[in-house]
Amino acid sequence: MEPGFVKLKDIKPVLSGYLREAQYILSPSKSPDDKVIHDVRVLMKKSRATLKLVITQVDQEIFAREYNAMREVGRVMRTWRETSVYRKTLKDLKKNNPDVFSMLAENEQLGALMNKAEPSPELTENQQNDLVKIRGLLHRSESRIRFFKMDGLEPRILLQELEKTYDIVVNDYLNCRNNPKTVNLHEFRKKAKDFLYQLYFFRPFNPPVVKSLEKKLDTLTQNLGKYNDLAQIIRTIGYKYGNSGNPVALDELIVIIRNIQDRYLLKVWPQAYKTFCPGQKLENILRIRQPLT
């Protein structure tokens, strides 16, 4: 490497590693626990974000095939994750608000979410079929990626793609800051995660600065995720504001949930402003001083 130039992290071995790790932690004979489900879904998000980084430098048919395979893995596992998260979140709420929940003991929607049985270590037939499908998708995708031509990736184009991702996140931040609907916040979180996972390859630019930014973005997206989990609980129990048939206790529970959501957002906005406020340049945030190679 020439003096004064920065070499980016190689993308192909990292992408293959994500898929290999996902296969390794998924046992073919045991129901995946919450940690496994979470970790595999994160690996798929990292994989898709990585593919977006090289989208203009690989065959588009190949890109679409692998991207869709990774998205399908996440889709199949999403319902496994959601049921567990809803149950745990509601149990935490009940622990801190026992009186409210005692008044909602007969609420069928809440009961269905909270009383759902913990996953059995034995796979059901549907789970077994899903697991076979997931492992097959992962294995085939990893095998095909071995033959990806990524030796000639142009670093400057990769940086341009990172800048595109950054600009998308800036726009989503501005959108949800002016119109903080759940759908807008969810989109902001998804795109911020893309940016977070793509940043990994640019650590050689300025390791301390990039790692620090990654850590802050990880906290930001986790808080947005917790906000969204609560929003999905409200949606799942079918709560509608202004419904004359709502029990007073249910209205109170929703206010409690909204207060918690507000606290998560109060943690999000300061860091989001520092990183994504319109008018900033990515090169200044990353403090890029050296050319790429």
Residue pairs with C-beta under 8 A, 6 or more apart in sequence:
1 7
1 293
2 293
4 290
4 291
5 290
5 291
5 292
5 293
6 204
6 205
6 290
6 291
6 292
6 293
7 204
7 292
7 293
8 155
8 158
8 201
8 202
8 204
8 292
9 200
9 201
9 202
9 203
9 204
10 150
11 50
11 53
11 54
11 150
11 153
11 158
11 201
12 145
12 148
12 150
14 50
14 200
14 201
15 47
15 50
15 51
15 145
16 142
16 145
16 146
18 43
18 44
18 46
18 47
18 50
19 43
19 47
19 138
19 141
19 142
19 145
20 142
21 43
22 39
22 40
22 43
22 44
22 73
22 138
23 135
23 138
23 139
23 142
25 36
25 39
25 40
26 32
26 36
26 40
26 131
26 134
26 135
26 138
27 36
28 131
28 132
28 135
29 123
30 121
30 123
31 119
31 120
31 121
31 122
31 123
31 127
32 40
32 77
32 80
32 131
33 119
34 81
34 84
37 77
37 80
37 81
37 84
38 81
40 73
40 77
40 134
41 74
41 77
41 78
41 81
44 70
44 71
44 73
44 74
45 74
45 193
45 194
45 197
46 197
47 70
48 67
48 70
48 71
48 194
49 193
49 194
49 195
49 196
49 197
49 198
50 197
50 198
50 201
51 58
51 63
51 66
51 67
51 70
52 67
52 161
52 165
52 194
52 198
53 158
53 161
53 162
53 165
53 198
53 201
54 63
54 150
54 153
54 158
54 161
55 63
55 161
56 157
56 161
57 150
57 152
57 153
57 154
57 157
57 158
58 148
58 149
58 150
62 144
62 148
65 144
66 141
66 144
66 145
69 137
69 138
69 140
69 141
70 137
70 141
72 137
73 134
73 137
73 138
76 130
76 133
76 134
77 130
77 134
80 119
82 232
83 113
83 116
84 119
85 229
86 113
86 229
86 232
86 233
86 236
87 113
87 114
87 116
89 229
89 230
89 233
90 110
90 113
90 114
90 233
91 114
93 101
93 253
93 256
93 257
94 101
94 114
97 253
97 256
100 249
100 252
100 253
100 256
101 110
101 253
103 247
103 248
103 249
104 110
104 247
104 249
104 250
104 253
105 111
107 237
107 247
107 250
109 236
109 237
109 238
110 237
113 233
113 236
113 237
123 131
155 292
155 293
156 292
158 201
159 202
159 292
161 198
162 195
162 198
162 199
162 202
162 282
163 282
165 191
165 194
165 195
165 198
166 195
166 276
166 282
168 191
168 194
169 188
169 191
169 192
169 194
169 195
169 276
170 276
170 277
170 278
170 280
172 184
172 187
172 188
172 191
172 192
173 188
173 192
173 272
173 276
173 277
174 276
174 278
175 184
175 187
175 188
176 184
176 185
176 187
176 188
177 269
177 272
180 265
182 228
182 231
185 224
185 227
185 228
185 231
185 265
186 224
186 228
186 231
188 224
188 272
189 221
189 224
189 225
189 228
192 217
192 220
192 221
192 224
192 276
193 221
195 217
196 214
196 217
196 218
196 221
199 210
199 213
199 214
199 217
200 214
202 210
202 286
203 210
203 211
205 286
205 287
205 288
205 290
206 286
206 287
206 288
206 289
209 286
209 287
210 286
213 275
213 285
213 286
216 271
216 275
217 271
217 275
219 267
219 271
220 267
220 268
220 271
220 272
220 275
223 264
223 265
223 267
223 268
224 264
224 268
226 264
227 261
227 264
227 265
227 268
230 257
230 260
230 261
231 261
233 257
234 254
234 257
239 246
239 250
239 254
240 246
241 254
275 285
